Amino acid sequence: MRISEAAEEIGAPARMLRYYEQQGLIEASRSGNGYRDYTEEQIENARHVRALVEAGLSTRMIKIVLNIEASSPEHQTGAHSRTSAEELARELRVVENRIVCLEKSREAVIDYLRRTGHTDLLSATTP
């Protein structure tokens, strides 16, 4: 499948697939004329990378995640480098800090919405 077809299948622009490939996150086969040619497995890998990007992971973190996922089950407990684990721990702290900031923003917006006198809109947006 050519890059334009793969991009449509995945729901990402072709330039994004080229970027993922450039970053070493996905691979594409090459046809005789040098065009990228994606197999179903490569499309699934690209779809997975896209989902990780949409989840907010950086390409650096995605590389770590992909390495962990690619390792055999017997290497899943402790064989990964301490450096990778430390990077994941730092990323976790970043995510947790973002959550705290988002919660503060949420509370501020709720407060201002209450001040408008239109609290009926709160039930439509809050759990």
MODELLER restraints for C-alpha pairs under 7 A, 6 or more apart:
rsr = mdl.restraints
at = mdl.atoms
rsr.add(forms.Gaussian(group=physical.xy_distance, feature=features.Distance(at['CA:1:A'], at['CA:37:A']), mean=5.10, stdev=0.5))
rsr.add(forms.Gaussian(group=physical.xy_distance, feature=features.Distance(at['CA:1:A'], at['CA:38:A']), mean=4.92, stdev=0.5))
rsr.add(forms.Gaussian(group=physical.xy_distance, feature=features.Distance(at['CA:1:A'], at['CA:39:A']), mean=6.51, stdev=0.5))
rsr.add(forms.Gaussian(group=physical.xy_distance, feature=features.Distance(at['CA:2:A'], at['CA:36:A']), mean=5.90, stdev=0.5))
rsr.add(forms.Gaussian(group=physical.xy_distance, feature=features.Distance(at['CA:2:A'], at['CA:37:A']), mean=4.85, stdev=0.5))
rsr.add(forms.Gaussian(group=physical.xy_distance, feature=features.Distance(at['CA:2:A'], at['CA:38:A']), mean=6.26, stdev=0.5))
rsr.add(forms.Gaussian(group=physical.xy_distance, feature=features.Distance(at['CA:3:A'], at['CA:14:A']), mean=6.07, stdev=0.5))
rsr.add(forms.Gaussian(group=physical.xy_distance, feature=features.Distance(at['CA:3:A'], at['CA:36:A']), mean=5.99, stdev=0.5))
rsr.add(forms.Gaussian(group=physical.xy_distance, feature=features.Distance(at['CA:3:A'], at['CA:37:A']), mean=6.61, stdev=0.5))
rsr.add(forms.Gaussian(group=physical.xy_distance, feature=features.Distance(at['CA:4:A'], at['CA:14:A']), mean=5.88, stdev=0.5))
rsr.add(forms.Gaussian(group=physical.xy_distance, feature=features.Distance(at['CA:6:A'], at['CA:38:A']), mean=6.82, stdev=0.5))
rsr.add(forms.Gaussian(group=physical.xy_distance, feature=features.Distance(at['CA:6:A'], at['CA:43:A']), mean=6.56, stdev=0.5))
rsr.add(forms.Gaussian(group=physical.xy_distance, feature=features.Distance(at['CA:7:A'], at['CA:13:A']), mean=5.52, stdev=0.5))
rsr.add(forms.Gaussian(group=physical.xy_distance, feature=features.Distance(at['CA:7:A'], at['CA:14:A']), mean=5.16, stdev=0.5))
rsr.add(forms.Gaussian(group=physical.xy_distance, feature=features.Distance(at['CA:10:A'], at['CA:47:A']), mean=5.66, stdev=0.5))
rsr.add(forms.Gaussian(group=physical.xy_distance, feature=features.Distance(at['CA:20:A'], at['CA:26:A']), mean=5.82, stdev=0.5))
rsr.add(forms.Gaussian(group=physical.xy_distance, feature=features.Distance(at['CA:21:A'], at['CA:27:A']), mean=5.66, stdev=0.5))
rsr.add(forms.Gaussian(group=physical.xy_distance, feature=features.Distance(at['CA:25:A'], at['CA:63:A']), mean=6.42, stdev=0.5))
rsr.add(forms.Gaussian(group=physical.xy_distance, feature=features.Distance(at['CA:26:A'], at['CA:45:A']), mean=6.55, stdev=0.5))
rsr.add(forms.Gaussian(group=physical.xy_distance, feature=features.Distance(at['CA:26:A'], at['CA:46:A']), mean=6.02, stdev=0.5))
rsr.add(forms.Gaussian(group=physical.xy_distance, feature=features.Distance(at['CA:27:A'], at['CA:42:A']), mean=6.62, stdev=0.5))
rsr.add(forms.Gaussian(group=physical.xy_distance, feature=features.Distance(at['CA:28:A'], at['CA:36:A']), mean=5.76, stdev=0.5))
rsr.add(forms.Gaussian(group=physical.xy_distance, feature=features.Distance(at['CA:28:A'], at['CA:37:A']), mean=5.98, stdev=0.5))
rsr.add(forms.Gaussian(group=physical.xy_distance, feature=features.Distance(at['CA:28:A'], at['CA:38:A']), mean=5.39, stdev=0.5))
rsr.add(forms.Gaussian(group=physical.xy_distance, feature=features.Distance(at['CA:28:A'], at['CA:42:A']), mean=6.68, stdev=0.5))
rsr.add(forms.Gaussian(group=physical.xy_distance, feature=features.Distance(at['CA:29:A'], at['CA:36:A']), mean=5.74, stdev=0.5))
rsr.add(forms.Gaussian(group=physical.xy_distance, feature=features.Distance(at['CA:29:A'], at['CA:37:A']), mean=5.04, stdev=0.5))
rsr.add(forms.Gaussian(group=physical.xy_distance, feature=features.Distance(at['CA:29:A'], at['CA:38:A']), mean=5.99, stdev=0.5))
rsr.add(forms.Gaussian(group=physical.xy_distance, feature=features.Distance(at['CA:30:A'], at['CA:36:A']), mean=4.69, stdev=0.5))
rsr.add(forms.Gaussian(group=physical.xy_distance, feature=features.Distance(at['CA:30:A'], at['CA:37:A']), mean=5.41, stdev=0.5))
rsr.add(forms.Gaussian(group=physical.xy_distance, feature=features.Distance(at['CA:31:A'], at['CA:37:A']), mean=6.12, stdev=0.5))
rsr.add(forms.Gaussian(group=physical.xy_distance, feature=features.Distance(at['CA:52:A'], at['CA:62:A']), mean=6.80, stdev=0.5))
rsr.add(forms.Gaussian(group=physical.xy_distance, feature=features.Distance(at['CA:64:A'], at['CA:84:A']), mean=6.51, stdev=0.5))
rsr.add(forms.Gaussian(group=physical.xy_distance, feature=features.Distance(at['CA:113:A'], at['CA:119:A']), mean=6.65, stdev=0.5))
